[in-house]
Amino acid sequence: MTDSYFNTIVILDAIPEGELNTARRLKEDLEDISDYVAQNLIVRYYRLNNFREKIFKRSRIIHAIRENIINNKF
């Protein structure tokens, strides 16, 4: 992917325990193929157990994106 403009994929997993966890499967599949998709592709996985975690982790992700754009890492 020579024309890609991203280096990180973020997966937010809020699938209830005991159900088919496609988010975790996606993470594993992306990690397996990351070298073929894009060089230095980072796969981040966050498990969200409740609403408070969802808000906190989302704000951390947004902060990281803004920092990377400001520092020309994006």
Residue pairs with C-beta under 8 A, 6 or more apart in sequence:
1 37
1 38
4 38
5 74
6 38
6 74
7 38
7 40
7 41
7 42
8 41
8 42
8 43
8 44
9 30
9 41
9 42
9 43
9 44
10 44
10 46
10 61
11 23
11 26
11 27
11 30
11 43
11 44
11 45
11 46
12 23
12 46
12 48
12 54
12 57
12 58
13 21
13 23
13 24
13 27
13 45
13 46
13 47
13 48
14 23
14 48
14 54
15 21
15 22
15 23
23 45
24 45
27 43
27 45
30 37
30 41
30 43
31 43
34 41
34 42
34 43
35 41
44 61
46 57
46 61
47 53
48 54
48 57
65 74
67 73
68 74
